[in-house]
Amino acid sequence: MLYRDYGQTEEKVSLLGFGGMRFKNIDDHDECVRLMVAAAEGGINYFDTAPGYFETRSETVFGKAFAEMRKRGLPYFCSSKTFESTESGIRREIENQLKRLNIDTIDFYHIWCILSLDNWEKRKKDGVVDTFRKLKEEGVIRHICISSHLIKNEIKELLMEDVFEGVLFGYSAYNFQTRQEAFNAIKEKKLGAVIMNPLGGGVIPQHPDKFKFLCREGESVSSAALSILWDHPEITTTLVGFDTIEHLNDSLQAMESYKPRTKAELEQIIAKAQGSLEGICTGCAYCDNCPEEIPIPYYMDAYNQKLLDKKTDDPVGNRLKWHWSLERSGAAKCTECGLCEQSCTQHLDIIKRLKEIAQPAQ
């Protein structure tokens, strides 16, 4: 396992991290704990969860796994988050989190999911930054972090606070163009850089033919997508949401056999990605808030097929029918209220896509 400095802190964290939102069976605590312990035995020491993952059940599993790791003398860092912004709300939430996590202190605590600068300003006015400072002074949290999907120069507004020690953000082999300026701002501040959705929420491994240009000889697309991120020395940790022991072992093997690319190899891959992979939905599901109850994540998943599959007749319709049991006509219920686009972490043109789905070109 490779370890890197978390920003300007003195923490050494594993380059491969454990994301707690994709357990195969969250109600089988023993199985989930075994998976986390196996990850720790493989050298992973950064474990990330949140109160919204499986309706707090992920944090409960983490608490049981941490207790087992302590028994075995396995080191770990705990990362979690909060949507709350008032002092009373944050304190109430973190008190419950600490109980579920079975720990006294959260190592990396994030102001969770800043989707817009207006949202950021509101949360600042509510006192979120001051509260986080207090929690650190009290020893309830150790490092103040932020989770953001802002792109381009917008993220600089957050980092001007000079309070953050690390940033959790989306960055992968296919969406780096829209995130590059944000990544540059993080590098400039020398902050811990933790990557979520390094495999595009599953999009990359699900389309090996489309993403085979990432691979070196004998390398799977998943391994290639991870190793390309590891080629960036400023990236601290890449979070993978493991669901099975086989999935974990594949990623550990990719780390074991990792060999950095040359600058020329990396530039060649970047050039190929720039022309073909922008705009693919990663499936984070933050847009799943439609007042008309349109299951937008499913429709955006189907729209991915339009972008990825150029051979099949009606790839969008087939995906909707056979994978999600939906009809194209369901997208026509859109009233263009814009709530989904406000929530979209990738700033996709969801309304336009829904129209295309509902009224495909003849």
C-alpha positions in Angstrom: 0.0 0.0 0.0 1.2 3.5 -0.8 0.7 6.3 1.7 0.7 10.0 1.1 0.7 13.2 3.3 -2.8 14.6 3.8 -2.2 18.1 2.7 -0.1 20.0 5.2 -1.1 17.9 8.2 1.2 15.2 9.6 -1.3 12.4 8.7 -0.2 9.6 6.4 -3.2 8.1 4.6 -3.5 5.2 2.2 -3.8 6.2 -1.4 -6.6 3.7 -1.8 -9.5 4.6 0.5 -12.7 2.8 1.6 -16.0 4.5 0.7 -19.0 3.4 2.8 -21.9 3.9 0.5 -21.9 0.7 -1.7 -22.1 -2.2 0.7 -23.9 -5.1 -1.1 -26.0 -5.9 2.0 -25.9 -3.2 4.6 -28.1 -5.2 7.0 -25.6 -8.1 7.2 -23.3 -6.3 9.6 -21.0 -9.3 10.0 -20.3 -9.4 6.3 -19.8 -5.7 6.1 -17.4 -5.7 9.1 -15.4 -8.5 7.5 -15.0 -6.5 4.4 -13.8 -3.4 6.2 -11.4 -5.4 8.4 -10.0 -7.1 5.2 -9.5 -3.7 3.8 -7.6 -2.6 6.9 -5.5 -5.8 6.8 -4.7 -4.9 3.2 -3.3 -1.5 4.3 -6.2 0.8 3.8 -6.4 3.2 6.7 -8.8 5.9 5.3 -12.5 5.0 5.8 -15.2 7.5 4.6 -18.9 7.5 5.5 -21.8 9.9 6.1 -25.1 10.0 8.0 -27.0 9.8 4.7 -25.4 6.5 3.5 -28.1 3.8 4.0 -29.9 6.1 6.4 -27.1 6.1 9.0 -26.6 2.4 8.8 -23.2 2.8 7.1 -22.0 4.7 10.2 -23.3 1.9 12.4 -21.4 -0.7 10.4 -18.3 1.5 10.6 -18.6 1.7 14.4 -18.6 -2.1 14.7 -15.7 -2.4 12.2 -13.6 0.2 14.1 -14.2 -1.7 17.3 -12.9 -4.9 15.6 -9.9 -3.0 14.2 -9.0 -1.7 17.6 -9.0 -5.3 18.9 -6.6 -6.3 16.2 -4.4 -3.3 16.4 -5.2 -2.1 12.9 -4.8 1.6 12.4 -7.6 3.7 10.8 -8.8 7.2 10.1 -12.5 8.0 10.2 -14.0 10.5 7.7 -17.6 11.7 7.9 -19.8 14.6 7.0 -22.7 16.8 7.9 -25.4 18.7 5.9 -26.2 20.7 9.0 -25.1 24.3 9.2 -26.3 25.8 12.5 -24.3 25.1 15.7 -27.3 23.4 17.4 -27.9 21.2 14.3 -24.2 20.2 13.9 -23.7 19.4 17.5 -26.9 17.3 17.6 -25.8 15.4 14.5 -22.2 14.8 15.5 -23.2 13.6 19.0 -25.3 10.9 17.3 -22.6 10.1 14.7 -20.0 9.6 17.4 -22.3 7.1 19.1 -22.9 5.2 15.9 -19.2 5.3 14.9 -18.2 4.1 18.4 -15.4 6.7 18.6 -14.7 9.9 20.6 -13.3 12.0 17.7 -13.8 12.1 13.9 -10.5 12.5 12.2 -11.7 14.2 9.0 -15.1 16.0 9.3 -16.6 17.6 6.2 -19.0 20.4 5.5 -21.0 18.2 3.2 -21.8 18.8 -0.5 -21.6 22.4 -1.4 -23.6 22.6 -4.6 -23.7 26.3 -5.3 -22.1 29.5 -4.0 -25.5 30.7 -2.8 -25.7 27.5 -0.7 -22.3 28.2 0.7 -23.1 31.8 1.7 -26.2 30.6 3.5 -24.4 28.0 5.4 -21.7 30.4 6.4 -24.3 32.8 7.7 -25.7 30.0 9.7 -22.4 29.7 11.4 -21.0 26.5 10.0 -17.4 27.6 9.8 -17.3 29.0 13.4 -18.9 25.8 14.7 -16.3 23.6 13.0 -13.6 25.7 14.5 -15.1 25.2 17.9 -15.4 21.5 17.4 -11.7 21.2 16.5 -10.7 23.3 19.5 -12.8 21.0 21.7 -11.2 17.9 20.2 -14.4 16.5 18.8 -13.0 16.7 15.3 -9.3 16.7 14.3 -9.3 18.2 10.8 -11.8 20.6 9.1 -12.6 19.5 5.6 -15.2 20.3 2.9 -17.0 18.2 0.3 -17.8 20.1 -2.9 -19.0 19.5 -6.4 -18.3 23.1 -7.5 -16.4 23.3 -10.7 -13.9 25.6 -12.4 -13.0 28.7 -10.3 -16.1 28.5 -8.1 -14.3 26.4 -5.5 -11.8 29.2 -4.8 -14.6 31.0 -2.9 -14.7 28.2 -0.4 -11.0 27.9 0.0 -10.6 31.6 0.7 -11.7 30.9 4.3 -8.2 29.5 5.0 -9.8 27.1 7.5 -9.9 23.9 5.5 -7.3 21.2 5.6 -8.7 19.0 2.9 -11.3 18.8 0.1 -13.4 15.8 -1.0 -14.4 16.2 -4.7 -15.2 14.3 -7.8 -12.4 13.8 -10.3 -12.0 10.9 -12.8 -10.6 9.9 -16.2 -13.7 11.2 -17.9 -14.8 14.4 -16.1 -11.4 16.0 -15.4 -12.0 18.9 -17.8 -14.8 20.4 -15.8 -12.9 19.7 -12.5 -9.4 20.7 -13.5 -9.6 24.3 -12.4 -11.0 23.2 -9.0 -8.2 20.7 -8.6 -5.6 23.4 -9.5 -7.1 25.6 -6.7 -6.8 22.7 -4.2 -3.2 22.0 -5.3 -2.3 25.7 -4.9 -3.5 25.7 -1.3 -1.6 22.4 -0.7 -4.7 20.8 0.8 -5.5 17.1 1.2 -7.2 16.0 -2.0 -9.6 13.1 -1.6 -11.3 11.8 -4.7 -14.9 10.5 -4.8 -16.3 8.6 -7.8 -12.9 7.7 -9.2 -14.6 5.1 -11.4 -17.4 7.4 -12.4 -20.0 5.9 -10.1 -19.5 2.6 -12.0 -19.8 4.1 -15.5 -16.1 3.3 -16.4 -16.0 -0.5 -15.5 -19.5 -1.0 -17.0 -18.2 0.1 -20.4 -14.8 -1.5 -20.8 -14.8 -1.2 -24.6 -15.5 2.6 -24.4 -12.7 3.1 -21.9 -10.1 0.7 -23.1 -7.9 3.5 -24.3 -7.1 4.1 -20.6 -5.4 0.7 -20.3 -1.9 -0.5 -20.6 -1.3 -4.1 -21.6 -3.0 -6.6 -19.3 -4.7 -3.8 -17.3 -8.4 -3.7 -16.6 -10.3 -0.5 -17.1 -11.0 -0.2 -13.3 -7.3 -0.6 -12.5 -6.4 1.9 -15.2 -8.9 4.5 -14.1 -7.5 4.3 -10.5 -3.9 4.3 -11.5 -4.3 7.4 -13.7 -5.5 9.2 -10.6 -2.6 7.8 -8.6 -0.3 9.3 -11.2 -1.2 12.7 -9.7 1.1 13.2 -6.7 -1.2 15.8 -5.2 -4.0 13.3 -4.8 -4.1 12.0 -1.3 -6.7 9.3 -1.4 -9.1 7.7 -4.0 -12.3 6.5 -2.4 -13.7 3.3 -3.8 -17.1 2.0 -2.7 -16.4 -1.7 -2.2 -19.3 -4.1 -2.2 -17.6 -7.5 -2.2 -14.3 -9.0 -1.1 -13.6 -9.8 -4.7 -14.0 -6.1 -5.6 -11.7 -5.1 -2.7 -9.0 -7.7 -3.7 -9.0 -6.4 -7.3 -8.3 -2.9 -6.1 -5.6 -4.0 -3.7 -4.0 -6.0 -6.5 -4.1 -2.9 -8.7 -2.3 -1.0 -6.0 0.2 -3.8 -5.5 1.1 -3.8 -9.2 0.9 0.0 -9.8 3.6 1.5 -11.9 3.4 5.3 -12.6 3.0 6.3 -16.2 5.4 8.6 -18.0 4.4 12.2 -18.7 4.0 11.3 -22.4 1.7 8.4 -21.6 -0.5 10.5 -19.4 -0.8 13.3 -21.9 -1.8 10.8 -24.6 -4.6 9.4 -22.5 -5.8 12.9 -21.5 -5.9 13.9 -25.2 -8.1 10.9 -26.0 -10.4 11.5 -23.0 -10.9 15.2 -23.9 -12.7 14.5 -27.1 -15.1 11.8 -26.1 -16.1 11.5 -22.4 -17.5 14.7 -21.1 -21.1 14.9 -19.9 -21.6 11.4 -18.7 -23.8 11.2 -15.6 -22.0 9.6 -12.7 -25.2 8.5 -10.9 -24.7 10.3 -7.6 -28.6 10.7 -7.5 -28.6 14.2 -5.9 -31.1 15.1 -8.7 -33.6 12.5 -7.2 -35.8 15.3 -5.8 -38.3 15.9 -8.6 -41.7 17.4 -7.5 -43.3 15.4 -10.3 -41.6 12.2 -9.0 -39.7 11.6 -12.2 -36.9 9.1 -11.3 -34.3 11.4 -12.9 -31.2 9.3 -12.0 -32.7 6.4 -14.0 -33.4 8.6 -17.0 -29.9 10.1 -16.8 -28.4 6.6 -16.6 -30.4 5.8 -19.8 -29.1 9.0 -21.4 -25.6 7.8 -20.8 -26.3 5.0 -23.3 -26.9 7.7 -25.9 -23.4 9.0 -25.2 -21.7 5.7 -24.8 -23.5 3.3 -27.2 -23.3 4.3 -30.9 -24.1 0.8 -32.2 -27.4 -0.3 -30.7 -30.8 0.9 -32.1 -32.5 3.1 -29.5 -30.0 2.5 -26.6 -32.0 5.0 -24.4 -35.3 3.3 -24.9 -33.8 -0.2 -24.4 -32.1 0.8 -21.2 -35.3 2.3 -19.8 -37.4 -0.7 -20.8 -35.2 -3.6 -19.9 -33.1 -2.2 -17.1 -35.4 0.2 -15.3 -38.9 -0.9 -16.5 -39.7 2.7 -17.5 -41.1 4.4 -20.6 -39.7 7.3 -22.5 -43.0 9.1 -21.9 -42.3 9.4 -18.2 -39.8 12.1 -18.9 -42.5 14.3 -20.4 -43.8 15.1 -16.9 -41.0 17.6 -16.5 -42.3 21.1 -15.7 -38.8 22.6 -16.1 -38.8 23.9 -12.5 -35.0 23.5 -12.5 -34.7 21.9 -9.1 -32.8 18.9 -10.5 -30.3 21.1 -12.3 -29.7 23.1 -9.1 -28.9 19.8 -7.4 -26.8 18.3 -10.1 -23.2 17.9 -8.9 -22.0 17.9 -12.5 -24.1 20.8 -13.8 -25.6 18.7 -16.5 -28.4 20.0 -18.8 -31.0 17.6 -17.3 -34.1 19.4 -18.6 -32.8 19.3 -22.2 -32.0 15.6 -21.8 -35.4 14.8 -20.5 -36.9 16.5 -23.5 -34.8 14.5 -25.8 -35.8 11.3 -24.0 -39.5 12.2 -24.1 -39.4 13.3 -27.8 -36.6 11.4 -29.5 -35.6 12.6 -33.0 -37.3 10.6 -35.7 
